[in-house]
Structure formats: structure tokens, C-alpha cells
């Protein structure tokens, strides 16, 4: 593939898109439609939990626990 995408597979692009949908808080139904999946299980297979999402979850827990 040209333009700086050497070594990038279609699977990598799908994984990236699914992860960006997750990070952008896009509803599952919209992400499913955009990705062409019919099942949330497949969507979850492609999504990666980015460090920023982990940090956000930890911050929210701290806020709930009053820390």
C-alpha cells in the first residue's frame, strides 16, 4: 500500500476504527452499522481498550469514591 501505509492490513484499519468509535462514545448500534457487524460480540473483538479509556475509568471511580 502506498502513502505511508506499508505493512498496514485491512484488519488493522478495522481495529482502529472500532477503537475510535469506542473512544468517541459512539453508541454500539451506530458502530455496528458503520462496521457492518450484526453482533456486539464481533464489535468488541475489534475494539482495544486504550490507556486513555483506562485512565478515564480510574478517574471516574476516584470521583465516585471521593478520593
Predicted model as a PDB file, atoms N, CA, C, CB and O in Angstrom, pLDDT in the B-factor column:
MODEL        1                                                                  
ATOM      1  N   UNK A   1       0.854  -1.177   0.000  1.00 45.00           N  
ATOM      2  CA  UNK A   1       0.000   0.000   0.000  1.00 45.00           C  
ATOM      3  C   UNK A   1       0.898   1.238   0.000  1.00 45.00           C  
ATOM      4  CB  UNK A   1      -0.971  -0.001   1.232  1.00 45.00           C  
ATOM      5  O   UNK A   1       1.942   1.232   0.653  1.00 45.00           O  
ATOM      6  N   UNK A   2       0.535   2.250  -0.683  1.00 60.00           N  
ATOM      7  CA  UNK A   2       1.350   3.459  -0.803  1.00 60.00           C  
ATOM      8  C   UNK A   2       0.999   4.499   0.257  1.00 60.00           C  
ATOM      9  CB  UNK A   2       1.185   4.063  -2.186  1.00 60.00           C  
ATOM     10  O   UNK A   2       0.162   4.266   1.129  1.00 60.00           O  
ATOM     11  N   UNK A   3       1.646   5.631   0.162  1.00 72.00           N  
ATOM     12  CA  UNK A   3       1.362   6.789   1.014  1.00 72.00           C  
ATOM     13  C   UNK A   3       1.599   6.548   2.494  1.00 72.00           C  
ATOM     14  CB  UNK A   3      -0.047   7.216   0.819  1.00 72.00           C  
ATOM     15  O   UNK A   3       0.825   7.020   3.327  1.00 72.00           O  
ATOM     16  N   UNK A   4       2.653   5.822   2.836  1.00 77.00           N  
ATOM     17  CA  UNK A   4       2.980   5.625   4.235  1.00 77.00           C  
ATOM     18  C   UNK A   4       2.187   4.546   4.935  1.00 77.00           C  
ATOM     19  CB  UNK A   4       2.794   6.876   4.948  1.00 77.00           C  
ATOM     20  O   UNK A   4       2.247   4.440   6.160  1.00 77.00           O  
ATOM     21  N   UNK A   5       1.453   3.748   4.200  1.00 77.00           N  
ATOM     22  CA  UNK A   5       0.643   2.695   4.802  1.00 77.00           C  
ATOM     23  C   UNK A   5       1.233   1.303   4.557  1.00 77.00           C  
ATOM     24  CB  UNK A   5      -0.775   2.758   4.257  1.00 77.00           C  
ATOM     25  O   UNK A   5       0.527   0.299   4.659  1.00 77.00           O  
ATOM     26  N   UNK A   6       2.515   1.248   4.238  1.00 84.00           N  
ATOM     27  CA  UNK A   6       3.141  -0.049   4.013  1.00 84.00           C  
ATOM     28  C   UNK A   6       3.007  -0.900   5.275  1.00 84.00           C  
ATOM     29  CB  UNK A   6       4.636   0.116   3.614  1.00 84.00           C  
ATOM     30  O   UNK A   6       3.244  -0.410   6.380  1.00 84.00           O  
ATOM     31  N   UNK A   7       2.639  -2.131   5.123  1.00 87.00           N  
ATOM     32  CA  UNK A   7       2.529  -3.046   6.256  1.00 87.00           C  
ATOM     33  C   UNK A   7       1.215  -2.949   7.016  1.00 87.00           C  
ATOM     34  CB  UNK A   7       3.645  -2.798   7.195  1.00 87.00           C  
ATOM     35  O   UNK A   7       0.980  -3.737   7.933  1.00 87.00           O  
ATOM     36  N   UNK A   8       0.353  -2.002   6.658  1.00 86.00           N  
ATOM     37  CA  UNK A   8      -0.944  -1.860   7.332  1.00 86.00           C  
ATOM     38  C   UNK A   8      -1.934  -2.797   6.654  1.00 86.00           C  
ATOM     39  CB  UNK A   8      -1.456  -0.372   7.292  1.00 86.00           C  
ATOM     40  O   UNK A   8      -2.115  -2.759   5.437  1.00 86.00           O  
ATOM     41  N   UNK A   9      -2.565  -3.631   7.455  1.00 90.00           N  
ATOM     42  CA  UNK A   9      -3.543  -4.576   6.927  1.00 90.00           C  
ATOM     43  C   UNK A   9      -4.957  -4.017   7.101  1.00 90.00           C  
ATOM     44  CB  UNK A   9      -3.411  -5.950   7.630  1.00 90.00           C  
ATOM     45  O   UNK A   9      -5.191  -3.140   7.933  1.00 90.00           O  
ATOM     46  N   UNK A  10      -5.877  -4.529   6.319  1.00 84.00           N  
ATOM     47  CA  UNK A  10      -7.273  -4.118   6.439  1.00 84.00           C  
ATOM     48  C   UNK A  10      -7.769  -4.359   7.868  1.00 84.00           C  
ATOM     49  CB  UNK A  10      -8.155  -4.884   5.420  1.00 84.00           C  
ATOM     50  O   UNK A  10      -8.507  -3.544   8.422  1.00 84.00           O  
ATOM     51  N   UNK A  11      -7.362  -5.472   8.450  1.00 85.00           N  
ATOM     52  CA  UNK A  11      -7.734  -5.806   9.830  1.00 85.00           C  
ATOM     53  C   UNK A  11      -7.295  -4.704  10.792  1.00 85.00           C  
ATOM     54  CB  UNK A  11      -7.109  -7.153  10.248  1.00 85.00           C  
ATOM     55  O   UNK A  11      -8.029  -4.368  11.721  1.00 85.00           O  
ATOM     56  N   UNK A  12      -6.104  -4.136  10.578  1.00 88.00           N  
ATOM     57  CA  UNK A  12      -5.599  -3.056  11.430  1.00 88.00           C  
ATOM     58  C   UNK A  12      -6.498  -1.822  11.332  1.00 88.00           C  
ATOM     59  CB  UNK A  12      -4.153  -2.693  11.039  1.00 88.00           C  
ATOM     60  O   UNK A  12      -6.755  -1.153  12.333  1.00 88.00           O  
ATOM     61  N   UNK A  13      -6.967  -1.532  10.138  1.00 89.00           N  
ATOM     62  CA  UNK A  13      -7.849  -0.380   9.942  1.00 89.00           C  
ATOM     63  C   UNK A  13      -9.195  -0.599  10.631  1.00 89.00           C  
ATOM     64  CB  UNK A  13      -8.060  -0.116   8.441  1.00 89.00           C  
ATOM     65  O   UNK A  13      -9.751   0.328  11.220  1.00 89.00           O  
ATOM     66  N   UNK A  14      -9.712  -1.812  10.558  1.00 91.00           N  
ATOM     67  CA  UNK A  14     -10.987  -2.130  11.230  1.00 91.00           C  
ATOM     68  C   UNK A  14     -10.829  -2.004  12.736  1.00 91.00           C  
ATOM     69  CB  UNK A  14     -11.469  -3.560  10.861  1.00 91.00           C  
ATOM     70  O   UNK A  14     -11.699  -1.458  13.415  1.00 91.00           O  
ATOM     71  N   UNK A  15      -9.713  -2.510  13.259  1.00 93.00           N  
ATOM     72  CA  UNK A  15      -9.450  -2.430  14.694  1.00 93.00           C  
ATOM     73  C   UNK A  15      -9.351  -0.965  15.128  1.00 93.00           C  
ATOM     74  CB  UNK A  15      -8.151  -3.192  15.055  1.00 93.00           C  
ATOM     75  O   UNK A  15      -9.895  -0.575  16.161  1.00 93.00           O  
ATOM     76  N   UNK A  16      -8.660  -0.173  14.334  1.00 92.00           N  
ATOM     77  CA  UNK A  16      -8.529   1.253  14.647  1.00 92.00           C  
ATOM     78  C   UNK A  16      -9.869   1.962  14.641  1.00 92.00           C  
ATOM     79  CB  UNK A  16      -7.596   1.923  13.662  1.00 92.00           C  
ATOM     80  O   UNK A  16     -10.165   2.750  15.539  1.00 92.00           O  
ATOM     81  N   UNK A  17     -10.676   1.684  13.633  1.00 94.00           N  
ATOM     82  CA  UNK A  17     -11.992   2.317  13.545  1.00 94.00           C  
ATOM     83  C   UNK A  17     -12.869   1.916  14.724  1.00 94.00           C  
ATOM     84  CB  UNK A  17     -12.681   1.943  12.225  1.00 94.00           C  
ATOM     85  O   UNK A  17     -13.529   2.766  15.323  1.00 94.00           O  
ATOM     86  N   UNK A  18     -12.882   0.641  15.060  1.00 95.00           N  
ATOM     87  CA  UNK A  18     -13.703   0.174  16.183  1.00 95.00           C  
ATOM     88  C   UNK A  18     -13.249   0.811  17.487  1.00 95.00           C  
ATOM     89  CB  UNK A  18     -13.642  -1.355  16.298  1.00 95.00           C  
ATOM     90  O   UNK A  18     -14.074   1.164  18.330  1.00 95.00           O  
ATOM     91  N   UNK A  19     -11.950   0.958  17.650  1.00 95.00           N  
ATOM     92  CA  UNK A  19     -11.412   1.575  18.865  1.00 95.00           C  
ATOM     93  C   UNK A  19     -11.764   3.056  18.920  1.00 95.00           C  
ATOM     94  CB  UNK A  19      -9.888   1.392  18.934  1.00 95.00           C  
ATOM     95  O   UNK A  19     -12.126   3.564  19.981  1.00 95.00           O  
ATOM     96  N   UNK A  20     -11.666   3.751  17.796  1.00 95.00           N  
ATOM     97  CA  UNK A  20     -12.039   5.167  17.776  1.00 95.00           C  
ATOM     98  C   UNK A  20     -13.521   5.356  18.087  1.00 95.00           C  
ATOM     99  CB  UNK A  20     -11.709   5.785  16.415  1.00 95.00           C  
ATOM    100  O   UNK A  20     -13.888   6.303  18.783  1.00 95.00           O  
ATOM    101  N   UNK A  21     -14.377   4.468  17.582  1.00 96.00           N  
ATOM    102  CA  UNK A  21     -15.798   4.546  17.922  1.00 96.00           C  
ATOM    103  C   UNK A  21     -15.983   4.422  19.428  1.00 96.00           C  
ATOM    104  CB  UNK A  21     -16.599   3.446  17.190  1.00 96.00           C  
ATOM    105  O   UNK A  21     -16.773   5.159  20.018  1.00 96.00           O  
ATOM    106  N   UNK A  22     -15.267   3.505  20.048  1.00 95.00           N  
ATOM    107  CA  UNK A  22     -15.349   3.313  21.493  1.00 95.00           C  
ATOM    108  C   UNK A  22     -14.881   4.563  22.223  1.00 95.00           C  
ATOM    109  CB  UNK A  22     -14.515   2.098  21.927  1.00 95.00           C  
ATOM    110  O   UNK A  22     -15.547   5.023  23.151  1.00 95.00           O  
ATOM    111  N   UNK A  23     -13.744   5.116  21.816  1.00 94.00           N  
ATOM    112  CA  UNK A  23     -13.185   6.296  22.473  1.00 94.00           C  
ATOM    113  C   UNK A  23     -14.073   7.522  22.304  1.00 94.00           C  
ATOM    114  CB  UNK A  23     -11.802   6.589  21.928  1.00 94.00           C  
ATOM    115  O   UNK A  23     -14.097   8.401  23.164  1.00 94.00           O  
ATOM    116  N   UNK A  24     -14.800   7.577  21.198  1.00 95.00           N  
ATOM    117  CA  UNK A  24     -15.678   8.715  20.920  1.00 95.00           C  
ATOM    118  C   UNK A  24     -17.065   8.533  21.517  1.00 95.00           C  
ATOM    119  CB  UNK A  24     -15.793   8.930  19.426  1.00 95.00           C  
ATOM    120  O   UNK A  24     -17.944   9.372  21.322  1.00 95.00           O  
ATOM    121  N   UNK A  25     -17.261   7.435  22.247  1.00 94.00           N  
ATOM    122  CA  UNK A  25     -18.548   7.163  22.883  1.00 94.00           C  
ATOM    123  C   UNK A  25     -19.691   7.016  21.875  1.00 94.00           C  
ATOM    124  CB  UNK A  25     -18.875   8.268  23.860  1.00 94.00           C  
ATOM    125  O   UNK A  25     -20.836   7.365  22.164  1.00 94.00           O  
ATOM    126  N   UNK A  26     -19.370   6.501  20.706  1.00 97.00           N  
ATOM    127  CA  UNK A  26     -20.385   6.263  19.674  1.00 97.00           C  
ATOM    128  C   UNK A  26     -21.254   5.095  20.137  1.00 97.00           C  
ATOM    129  CB  UNK A  26     -19.726   5.963  18.267  1.00 97.00           C  
ATOM    130  O   UNK A  26     -20.719   4.062  20.541  1.00 97.00           O  
ATOM    131  N   UNK A  27     -22.569   5.231  20.088  1.00 97.00           N  
ATOM    132  CA  UNK A  27     -23.441   4.124  20.501  1.00 97.00           C  
ATOM    133  C   UNK A  27     -23.143   2.846  19.718  1.00 97.00           C  
ATOM    134  CB  UNK A  27     -24.911   4.511  20.318  1.00 97.00           C  
ATOM    135  O   UNK A  27     -22.820   2.888  18.530  1.00 97.00           O  
ATOM    136  N   UNK A  28     -23.258   1.719  20.402  1.00 95.00           N  
ATOM    137  CA  UNK A  28     -22.969   0.430  19.772  1.00 95.00           C  
ATOM    138  C   UNK A  28     -23.746   0.235  18.475  1.00 95.00           C  
ATOM    139  CB  UNK A  28     -23.287  -0.700  20.732  1.00 95.00           C  
ATOM    140  O   UNK A  28     -23.194  -0.253  17.489  1.00 95.00           O  
ATOM    141  N   UNK A  29     -25.020   0.613  18.469  1.00 96.00           N  
ATOM    142  CA  UNK A  29     -25.842   0.404  17.270  1.00 96.00           C  
ATOM    143  C   UNK A  29     -25.261   1.150  16.073  1.00 96.00           C  
ATOM    144  CB  UNK A  29     -27.289   0.861  17.523  1.00 96.00           C  
ATOM    145  O   UNK A  29     -25.288   0.641  14.952  1.00 96.00           O  
ATOM    146  N   UNK A  30     -24.741   2.344  16.300  1.00 97.00           N  
ATOM    147  CA  UNK A  30     -24.154   3.135  15.214  1.00 97.00           C  
ATOM    148  C   UNK A  30     -22.833   2.509  14.770  1.00 97.00           C  
ATOM    149  CB  UNK A  30     -23.933   4.607  15.660  1.00 97.00           C  
ATOM    150  O   UNK A  30     -22.576   2.380  13.573  1.00 97.00           O  
ATOM    151  N   UNK A  31     -21.995   2.119  15.735  1.00 96.00           N  
ATOM    152  CA  UNK A  31     -20.716   1.484  15.406  1.00 96.00           C  
ATOM    153  C   UNK A  31     -20.946   0.171  14.653  1.00 96.00           C  
ATOM    154  CB  UNK A  31     -19.893   1.229  16.689  1.00 96.00           C  
ATOM    155  O   UNK A  31     -20.235  -0.128  13.694  1.00 96.00           O  
ATOM    156  N   UNK A  32     -21.930  -0.605  15.084  1.00 95.00           N  
ATOM    157  CA  UNK A  32     -22.252  -1.863  14.403  1.00 95.00           C  
ATOM    158  C   UNK A  32     -22.627  -1.611  12.948  1.00 95.00           C  
ATOM    159  CB  UNK A  32     -23.399  -2.590  15.124  1.00 95.00           C  
ATOM    160  O   UNK A  32     -22.160  -2.306  12.046  1.00 95.00           O  
ATOM    161  N   UNK A  33     -23.466  -0.616  12.733  1.00 96.00           N  
ATOM    162  CA  UNK A  33     -23.906  -0.303  11.374  1.00 96.00           C  
ATOM    163  C   UNK A  33     -22.733   0.168  10.518  1.00 96.00           C  
ATOM    164  CB  UNK A  33     -25.007   0.768  11.400  1.00 96.00           C  
ATOM    165  O   UNK A  33     -22.603  -0.239   9.364  1.00 96.00           O  
ATOM    166  N   UNK A  34     -21.891   1.011  11.072  1.00 95.00           N  
ATOM    167  CA  UNK A  34     -20.757   1.540  10.322  1.00 95.00           C  
ATOM    168  C   UNK A  34     -19.739   0.448   9.998  1.00 95.00           C  
ATOM    169  CB  UNK A  34     -20.086   2.663  11.107  1.00 95.00           C  
ATOM    170  O   UNK A  34     -19.134   0.460   8.926  1.00 95.00           O  
ATOM    171  N   UNK A  35     -19.550  -0.492  10.917  1.00 94.00           N  
ATOM    172  CA  UNK A  35     -18.563  -1.548  10.731  1.00 94.00           C  
ATOM    173  C   UNK A  35     -19.132  -2.723   9.926  1.00 94.00           C  
ATOM    174  CB  UNK A  35     -18.063  -2.038  12.088  1.00 94.00           C  
ATOM    175  O   UNK A  35     -18.384  -3.576   9.448  1.00 94.00           O  
ATOM    176  N   UNK A  36     -20.456  -2.760   9.782  1.00 93.00           N  
ATOM    177  CA  UNK A  36     -21.078  -3.856   9.051  1.00 93.00           C  
ATOM    178  C   UNK A  36     -21.224  -5.125   9.870  1.00 93.00           C  
ATOM    179  CB  UNK A  36     -20.288  -4.152   7.827  1.00 93.00           C  
ATOM    180  O   UNK A  36     -21.355  -6.218   9.319  1.00 93.00           O  
ATOM    181  N   UNK A  37     -21.202  -4.977  11.182  1.00 89.00           N  
ATOM    182  CA  UNK A  37     -21.376  -6.133  12.066  1.00 89.00           C  
ATOM    183  C   UNK A  37     -22.835  -6.233  12.487  1.00 89.00           C  
ATOM    184  CB  UNK A  37     -20.454  -6.027  13.313  1.00 89.00           C  
ATOM    185  O   UNK A  37     -23.563  -5.241  12.483  1.00 89.00           O  
ATOM    186  N   UNK A  38     -23.249  -7.429  12.845  1.00 90.00           N  
ATOM    187  CA  UNK A  38     -24.621  -7.610  13.307  1.00 90.00           C  
ATOM    188  C   UNK A  38     -24.649  -7.978  14.780  1.00 90.00           C  
ATOM    189  CB  UNK A  38     -25.328  -8.685  12.481  1.00 90.00           C  
ATOM    190  O   UNK A  38     -25.721  -8.160  15.357  1.00 90.00           O  
ATOM    191  N   UNK A  39     -23.488  -8.088  15.385  1.00 93.00           N  
ATOM    192  CA  UNK A  39     -23.405  -8.617  16.734  1.00 93.00           C  
ATOM    193  C   UNK A  39     -22.353  -7.844  17.532  1.00 93.00           C  
ATOM    194  CB  UNK A  39     -23.074 -10.125  16.708  1.00 93.00           C  
ATOM    195  O   UNK A  39     -21.230  -7.653  17.065  1.00 93.00           O  
ATOM    196  N   UNK A  40     -22.716  -7.409  18.718  1.00 95.00           N  
ATOM    197  CA  UNK A  40     -21.822  -6.626  19.574  1.00 95.00           C  
ATOM    198  C   UNK A  40     -20.567  -7.416  19.921  1.00 95.00           C  
ATOM    199  CB  UNK A  40     -22.546  -6.198  20.857  1.00 95.00           C  
ATOM    200  O   UNK A  40     -19.499  -6.835  20.115  1.00 95.00           O  
ATOM    201  N   UNK A  41     -20.691  -8.724  19.998  1.00 94.00           N  
ATOM    202  CA  UNK A  41     -19.533  -9.563  20.314  1.00 94.00           C  
ATOM    203  C   UNK A  41     -18.416  -9.371  19.280  1.00 94.00           C  
ATOM    204  CB  UNK A  41     -19.949 -11.047  20.377  1.00 94.00           C  
ATOM    205  O   UNK A  41     -17.241  -9.323  19.643  1.00 94.00           O  
ATOM    206  N   UNK A  42     -18.765  -9.262  18.029  1.00 92.00           N  
ATOM    207  CA  UNK A  42     -17.760  -9.055  16.978  1.00 92.00           C  
ATOM    208  C   UNK A  42     -17.173  -7.648  17.083  1.00 92.00           C  
ATOM    209  CB  UNK A  42     -18.381  -9.276  15.571  1.00 92.00           C  
ATOM    210  O   UNK A  42     -15.971  -7.457  16.896  1.00 92.00           O  
ATOM    211  N   UNK A  43     -18.016  -6.674  17.382  1.00 93.00           N  
ATOM    212  CA  UNK A  43     -17.527  -5.310  17.565  1.00 93.00           C  
ATOM    213  C   UNK A  43     -16.501  -5.281  18.694  1.00 93.00           C  
ATOM    214  CB  UNK A  43     -18.698  -4.338  17.866  1.00 93.00           C  
ATOM    215  O   UNK A  43     -15.434  -4.684  18.550  1.00 93.00           O  
ATOM    216  N   UNK A  44     -16.818  -5.919  19.807  1.00 94.00           N  
ATOM    217  CA  UNK A  44     -15.900  -5.955  20.954  1.00 94.00           C  
ATOM    218  C   UNK A  44     -14.583  -6.642  20.591  1.00 94.00           C  
ATOM    219  CB  UNK A  44     -16.558  -6.679  22.143  1.00 94.00           C  
ATOM    220  O   UNK A  44     -13.527  -6.287  21.113  1.00 94.00           O  
ATOM    221  N   UNK A  45     -14.652  -7.614  19.703  1.00 93.00           N  
ATOM    222  CA  UNK A  45     -13.443  -8.312  19.272  1.00 93.00           C  
ATOM    223  C   UNK A  45     -12.450  -7.333  18.636  1.00 93.00           C  
ATOM    224  CB  UNK A  45     -13.797  -9.438  18.278  1.00 93.00           C  
ATOM    225  O   UNK A  45     -11.240  -7.471  18.817  1.00 93.00           O  
ATOM    226  N   UNK A  46     -12.950  -6.368  17.908  1.00 93.00           N  
ATOM    227  CA  UNK A  46     -12.090  -5.412  17.216  1.00 93.00           C  
ATOM    228  C   UNK A  46     -11.674  -4.237  18.083  1.00 93.00           C  
ATOM    229  CB  UNK A  46     -12.784  -4.901  15.997  1.00 93.00           C  
ATOM    230  O   UNK A  46     -10.668  -3.593  17.788  1.00 93.00           O  
ATOM    231  N   UNK A  47     -12.409  -3.938  19.137  1.00 94.00           N  
ATOM    232  CA  UNK A  47     -12.092  -2.781  19.970  1.00 94.00           C  
ATOM    233  C   UNK A  47     -10.949  -3.084  20.927  1.00 94.00           C  
ATOM    234  CB  UNK A  47     -13.323  -2.337  20.753  1.00 94.00           C  
ATOM    235  O   UNK A  47     -10.889  -4.152  21.536  1.00 94.00           O  
ATOM    236  N   UNK A  48     -10.043  -2.116  21.043  1.00 93.00           N  
ATOM    237  CA  UNK A  48      -8.969  -2.199  22.021  1.00 93.00           C  
ATOM    238  C   UNK A  48      -9.252  -1.173  23.113  1.00 93.00           C  
ATOM    239  CB  UNK A  48      -7.568  -1.957  21.358  1.00 93.00           C  
ATOM    240  O   UNK A  48      -9.743  -0.078  22.837  1.00 93.00           O  
ATOM    241  N   UNK A  49      -8.941  -1.533  24.337  1.00 92.00           N  
ATOM    242  CA  UNK A  49      -9.134  -0.607  25.441  1.00 92.00           C  
ATOM    243  C   UNK A  49      -7.871   0.247  25.559  1.00 92.00           C  
ATOM    244  CB  UNK A  49      -9.441  -1.369  26.783  1.00 92.00           C  
ATOM    245  O   UNK A  49      -6.854  -0.193  26.096  1.00 92.00           O  
ATOM    246  N   UNK A  50      -7.955   1.459  25.053  1.00 91.00           N  
ATOM    247  CA  UNK A  50      -6.813   2.370  25.044  1.00 91.00           C  
ATOM    248  C   UNK A  50      -6.504   2.847  26.465  1.00 91.00           C  
ATOM    249  CB  UNK A  50      -7.088   3.577  24.118  1.00 91.00           C  
ATOM    250  O   UNK A  50      -7.378   2.870  27.331  1.00 91.00           O  
ATOM    251  N   UNK A  51      -5.248   3.225  26.684  1.00 93.00           N  
ATOM    252  CA  UNK A  51      -4.832   3.701  28.006  1.00 93.00           C  
ATOM    253  C   UNK A  51      -5.660   4.898  28.473  1.00 93.00           C  
ATOM    254  CB  UNK A  51      -3.355   4.075  27.985  1.00 93.00           C  
ATOM    255  O   UNK A  51      -5.928   5.038  29.666  1.00 93.00           O  
ATOM    256  N   UNK A  52      -6.066   5.758  27.542  1.00 92.00           N  
ATOM    257  CA  UNK A  52      -6.866   6.918  27.935  1.00 92.00           C  
ATOM    258  C   UNK A  52      -8.223   6.484  28.493  1.00 92.00           C  
ATOM    259  CB  UNK A  52      -7.063   7.864  26.738  1.00 92.00           C  
ATOM    260  O   UNK A  52      -8.756   7.124  29.400  1.00 92.00           O  
ATOM    261  N   UNK A  53      -8.779   5.401  27.954  1.00 93.00           N  
ATOM    262  CA  UNK A  53     -10.046   4.887  28.472  1.00 93.00           C  
ATOM    263  C   UNK A  53      -9.863   4.298  29.865  1.00 93.00           C  
ATOM    264  CB  UNK A  53     -10.626   3.829  27.523  1.00 93.00           C  
ATOM    265  O   UNK A  53     -10.723   4.462  30.730  1.00 93.00           O  
ATOM    266  N   UNK A  54      -8.751   3.619  30.080  1.00 95.00           N  
ATOM    267  CA  UNK A  54      -8.462   3.061  31.406  1.00 95.00           C  
ATOM    268  C   UNK A  54      -8.293   4.183  32.429  1.00 95.00           C  
ATOM    269  CB  UNK A  54      -7.190   2.180  31.362  1.00 95.00           C  
ATOM    270  O   UNK A  54      -8.800   4.092  33.547  1.00 95.00           O  
ATOM    271  N   UNK A  55      -7.579   5.241  32.041  1.00 95.00           N  
ATOM    272  CA  UNK A  55      -7.363   6.364  32.952  1.00 95.00           C  
ATOM    273  C   UNK A  55      -8.677   7.061  33.265  1.00 95.00           C  
ATOM    274  CB  UNK A  55      -6.365   7.362  32.353  1.00 95.00           C  
ATOM    275  O   UNK A  55      -8.924   7.431  34.413  1.00 95.00           O  
ATOM    276  N   UNK A  56      -9.523   7.243  32.255  1.00 94.00           N  
ATOM    277  CA  UNK A  56     -10.826   7.868  32.466  1.00 94.00           C  
ATOM    278  C   UNK A  56     -11.669   7.046  33.436  1.00 94.00           C  
ATOM    279  CB  UNK A  56     -11.565   8.034  31.130  1.00 94.00           C  
ATOM    280  O   UNK A  56     -12.330   7.603  34.312  1.00 94.00           O  
ATOM    281  N   UNK A  57     -11.646   5.727  33.283  1.00 94.00           N  
ATOM    282  CA  UNK A  57     -12.404   4.860  34.192  1.00 94.00           C  
ATOM    283  C   UNK A  57     -11.876   4.987  35.623  1.00 94.00           C  
ATOM    284  CB  UNK A  57     -12.330   3.388  33.723  1.00 94.00           C  
ATOM    285  O   UNK A  57     -12.658   5.050  36.572  1.00 94.00           O  
ATOM    286  N   UNK A  58     -10.565   5.023  35.775  1.00 95.00           N  
ATOM    287  CA  UNK A  58      -9.969   5.173  37.107  1.00 95.00           C  
ATOM    288  C   UNK A  58     -10.337   6.519  37.716  1.00 95.00           C  
ATOM    289  CB  UNK A  58      -8.441   5.028  37.036  1.00 95.00           C  
ATOM    290  O   UNK A  58     -10.648   6.593  38.904  1.00 95.00           O  
ATOM    291  N   UNK A  59     -10.305   7.585  36.917  1.00 95.00           N  
ATOM    292  CA  UNK A  59     -10.681   8.913  37.408  1.00 95.00           C  
ATOM    293  C   UNK A  59     -12.135   8.950  37.857  1.00 95.00           C  
ATOM    294  CB  UNK A  59     -10.445   9.966  36.327  1.00 95.00           C  
ATOM    295  O   UNK A  59     -12.457   9.553  38.881  1.00 95.00           O  
ATOM    296  N   UNK A  60     -13.008   8.309  37.096  1.00 94.00           N  
ATOM    297  CA  UNK A  60     -14.428   8.269  37.462  1.00 94.00           C  
ATOM    298  C   UNK A  60     -14.648   7.498  38.759  1.00 94.00           C  
ATOM    299  CB  UNK A  60     -15.250   7.637  36.335  1.00 94.00           C  
ATOM    300  O   UNK A  60     -15.455   7.904  39.596  1.00 94.00           O  
ATOM    301  N   UNK A  61     -13.938   6.397  38.924  1.00 95.00           N  
ATOM    302  CA  UNK A  61     -14.047   5.626  40.161  1.00 95.00           C  
ATOM    303  C   UNK A  61     -13.560   6.445  41.352  1.00 95.00           C  
ATOM    304  CB  UNK A  61     -13.247   4.320  40.053  1.00 95.00           C  
ATOM    305  O   UNK A  61     -14.179   6.427  42.415  1.00 95.00           O  
ATOM    306  N   UNK A  62     -12.455   7.162  41.175  1.00 95.00           N  
ATOM    307  CA  UNK A  62     -11.948   8.020  42.252  1.00 95.00           C  
ATOM    308  C   UNK A  62     -12.968   9.083  42.622  1.00 95.00           C  
ATOM    309  CB  UNK A  62     -10.627   8.683  41.840  1.00 95.00           C  
ATOM    310  O   UNK A  62     -13.164   9.376  43.802  1.00 95.00           O  
ATOM    311  N   UNK A  63     -13.613   9.657  41.630  1.00 95.00           N  
ATOM    312  CA  UNK A  63     -14.623  10.688  41.888  1.00 95.00           C  
ATOM    313  C   UNK A  63     -15.816  10.089  42.648  1.00 95.00           C  
ATOM    314  CB  UNK A  63     -15.099  11.329  40.554  1.00 95.00           C  
ATOM    315  O   UNK A  63     -16.351  10.723  43.558  1.00 95.00           O  
ATOM    316  N   UNK A  64     -16.226   8.889  42.283  1.00 95.00           N  
ATOM    317  CA  UNK A  64     -17.343   8.245  42.967  1.00 95.00           C  
ATOM    318  C   UNK A  64     -16.995   7.888  44.396  1.00 95.00           C  
ATOM    319  CB  UNK A  64     -17.772   7.002  42.219  1.00 95.00           C  
ATOM    320  O   UNK A  64     -17.844   7.959  45.285  1.00 95.00           O  
ATOM    321  N   UNK A  65     -15.749   7.505  44.620  1.00 95.00           N  
ATOM    322  CA  UNK A  65     -15.335   7.081  45.954  1.00 95.00           C  
ATOM    323  C   UNK A  65     -14.852   8.242  46.820  1.00 95.00           C  
ATOM    324  CB  UNK A  65     -14.246   6.045  45.845  1.00 95.00           C  
ATOM    325  O   UNK A  65     -14.501   8.066  47.987  1.00 95.00           O  
ATOM    326  N   UNK A  66     -14.841   9.441  46.214  1.00 88.00           N  
ATOM    327  CA  UNK A  66     -14.480  10.619  46.996  1.00 88.00           C  
ATOM    328  C   UNK A  66     -12.992  10.766  47.240  1.00 88.00           C  
ATOM    329  CB  UNK A  66     -15.179  10.581  48.299  1.00 88.00           C  
ATOM    330  O   UNK A  66     -12.585  11.414  48.204  1.00 88.00           O  
ATOM    331  N   UNK A  67     -12.178  10.177  46.387  1.00 63.00           N  
ATOM    332  CA  UNK A  67     -10.717  10.284  46.565  1.00 63.00           C  
ATOM    333  C   UNK A  67     -10.158  11.431  45.780  1.00 63.00           C  
ATOM    334  CB  UNK A  67     -10.021   8.998  46.149  1.00 63.00           C  
ATOM    335  O   UNK A  67      -8.951  11.670  45.810  1.00 63.00           O  
TER     336      UNK A  67                                                      
ENDMDL                                                                          
END                                                                             
